[in-house]
Amino acid sequence: MRVVQVILGHSQLTTTKRYTHVTENLAGDAMARMGRAL
């Protein structure tokens, strides 16, 4: 989460958390894509 905070330029972690909500379907899709890429 801290890496995402730095990349997005947020000074507060709470701001980053507000914009990084991921649904179960999105997480599953991302994991599948990463698995294929690796």
Chimera marker file (.cmm) of the C-alpha trace (Angstrom):
<marker_set name="trace">
<marker id="1" x="0.000" y="0.000" z="0.000" r="1" g="1" b="0" radius="0.5"/>
<marker id="2" x="2.878" y="2.391" z="0.777" r="1" g="1" b="0" radius="0.5"/>
<marker id="3" x="4.328" y="1.901" z="-2.717" r="1" g="1" b="0" radius="0.5"/>
<marker id="4" x="0.984" y="2.808" z="-4.283" r="1" g="1" b="0" radius="0.5"/>
<marker id="5" x="0.807" y="5.852" z="-1.995" r="1" g="1" b="0" radius="0.5"/>
<marker id="6" x="4.205" y="7.064" z="-3.220" r="1" g="1" b="0" radius="0.5"/>
<marker id="7" x="3.421" y="6.388" z="-6.882" r="1" g="1" b="0" radius="0.5"/>
<marker id="8" x="0.137" y="8.310" z="-6.653" r="1" g="1" b="0" radius="0.5"/>
<marker id="9" x="1.736" y="11.132" z="-4.700" r="1" g="1" b="0" radius="0.5"/>
<marker id="10" x="-0.627" y="10.951" z="-1.737" r="1" g="1" b="0" radius="0.5"/>
<marker id="11" x="0.678" y="12.413" z="1.506" r="1" g="1" b="0" radius="0.5"/>
<marker id="12" x="-1.803" y="10.448" z="3.633" r="1" g="1" b="0" radius="0.5"/>
<marker id="13" x="-2.325" y="6.684" z="3.499" r="1" g="1" b="0" radius="0.5"/>
<marker id="14" x="-6.030" y="7.215" z="4.163" r="1" g="1" b="0" radius="0.5"/>
<marker id="15" x="-6.326" y="9.018" z="0.824" r="1" g="1" b="0" radius="0.5"/>
<marker id="16" x="-4.748" y="6.084" z="-0.990" r="1" g="1" b="0" radius="0.5"/>
<marker id="17" x="-7.033" y="3.597" z="0.759" r="1" g="1" b="0" radius="0.5"/>
<marker id="18" x="-10.066" y="5.606" z="-0.344" r="1" g="1" b="0" radius="0.5"/>
<marker id="19" x="-9.153" y="5.080" z="-4.008" r="1" g="1" b="0" radius="0.5"/>
<marker id="20" x="-7.867" y="1.504" z="-3.913" r="1" g="1" b="0" radius="0.5"/>
<marker id="21" x="-10.973" y="-0.481" z="-3.018" r="1" g="1" b="0" radius="0.5"/>
<marker id="22" x="-10.895" y="-3.721" z="-5.006" r="1" g="1" b="0" radius="0.5"/>
<marker id="23" x="-13.816" y="-6.069" z="-5.429" r="1" g="1" b="0" radius="0.5"/>
<marker id="24" x="-13.348" y="-9.827" z="-5.218" r="1" g="1" b="0" radius="0.5"/>
<marker id="25" x="-13.955" y="-10.184" z="-8.957" r="1" g="1" b="0" radius="0.5"/>
<marker id="26" x="-11.340" y="-7.568" z="-9.821" r="1" g="1" b="0" radius="0.5"/>
<marker id="27" x="-8.808" y="-9.180" z="-7.481" r="1" g="1" b="0" radius="0.5"/>
<marker id="28" x="-9.394" y="-12.605" z="-9.015" r="1" g="1" b="0" radius="0.5"/>
<marker id="29" x="-9.001" y="-11.222" z="-12.521" r="1" g="1" b="0" radius="0.5"/>
<marker id="30" x="-5.773" y="-9.456" z="-11.575" r="1" g="1" b="0" radius="0.5"/>
<marker id="31" x="-4.359" y="-12.632" z="-10.018" r="1" g="1" b="0" radius="0.5"/>
<marker id="32" x="-5.202" y="-14.648" z="-13.123" r="1" g="1" b="0" radius="0.5"/>
<marker id="33" x="-3.512" y="-12.092" z="-15.359" r="1" g="1" b="0" radius="0.5"/>
<marker id="34" x="-0.401" y="-12.032" z="-13.176" r="1" g="1" b="0" radius="0.5"/>
<marker id="35" x="-0.304" y="-15.823" z="-13.206" r="1" g="1" b="0" radius="0.5"/>
<marker id="36" x="-0.398" y="-15.896" z="-17.006" r="1" g="1" b="0" radius="0.5"/>
<marker id="37" x="2.246" y="-13.176" z="-17.240" r="1" g="1" b="0" radius="0.5"/>
<marker id="38" x="4.621" y="-15.005" z="-14.938" r="1" g="1" b="0" radius="0.5"/>
<link id1="1" id2="2" r="1" g="1" b="0" radius="0.2"/>
<link id1="2" id2="3" r="1" g="1" b="0" radius="0.2"/>
<link id1="3" id2="4" r="1" g="1" b="0" radius="0.2"/>
<link id1="4" id2="5" r="1" g="1" b="0" radius="0.2"/>
<link id1="5" id2="6" r="1" g="1" b="0" radius="0.2"/>
<link id1="6" id2="7" r="1" g="1" b="0" radius="0.2"/>
<link id1="7" id2="8" r="1" g="1" b="0" radius="0.2"/>
<link id1="8" id2="9" r="1" g="1" b="0" radius="0.2"/>
<link id1="9" id2="10" r="1" g="1" b="0" radius="0.2"/>
<link id1="10" id2="11" r="1" g="1" b="0" radius="0.2"/>
<link id1="11" id2="12" r="1" g="1" b="0" radius="0.2"/>
<link id1="12" id2="13" r="1" g="1" b="0" radius="0.2"/>
<link id1="13" id2="14" r="1" g="1" b="0" radius="0.2"/>
<link id1="14" id2="15" r="1" g="1" b="0" radius="0.2"/>
<link id1="15" id2="16" r="1" g="1" b="0" radius="0.2"/>
<link id1="16" id2="17" r="1" g="1" b="0" radius="0.2"/>
<link id1="17" id2="18" r="1" g="1" b="0" radius="0.2"/>
<link id1="18" id2="19" r="1" g="1" b="0" radius="0.2"/>
<link id1="19" id2="20" r="1" g="1" b="0" radius="0.2"/>
<link id1="20" id2="21" r="1" g="1" b="0" radius="0.2"/>
<link id1="21" id2="22" r="1" g="1" b="0" radius="0.2"/>
<link id1="22" id2="23" r="1" g="1" b="0" radius="0.2"/>
<link id1="23" id2="24" r="1" g="1" b="0" radius="0.2"/>
<link id1="24" id2="25" r="1" g="1" b="0" radius="0.2"/>
<link id1="25" id2="26" r="1" g="1" b="0" radius="0.2"/>
<link id1="26" id2="27" r="1" g="1" b="0" radius="0.2"/>
<link id1="27" id2="28" r="1" g="1" b="0" radius="0.2"/>
<link id1="28" id2="29" r="1" g="1" b="0" radius="0.2"/>
<link id1="29" id2="30" r="1" g="1" b="0" radius="0.2"/>
<link id1="30" id2="31" r="1" g="1" b="0" radius="0.2"/>
<link id1="31" id2="32" r="1" g="1" b="0" radius="0.2"/>
<link id1="32" id2="33" r="1" g="1" b="0" radius="0.2"/>
<link id1="33" id2="34" r="1" g="1" b="0" radius="0.2"/>
<link id1="34" id2="35" r="1" g="1" b="0" radius="0.2"/>
<link id1="35" id2="36" r="1" g="1" b="0" radius="0.2"/>
<link id1="36" id2="37" r="1" g="1" b="0" radius="0.2"/>
<link id1="37" id2="38" r="1" g="1" b="0" radius="0.2"/>
</marker_set>
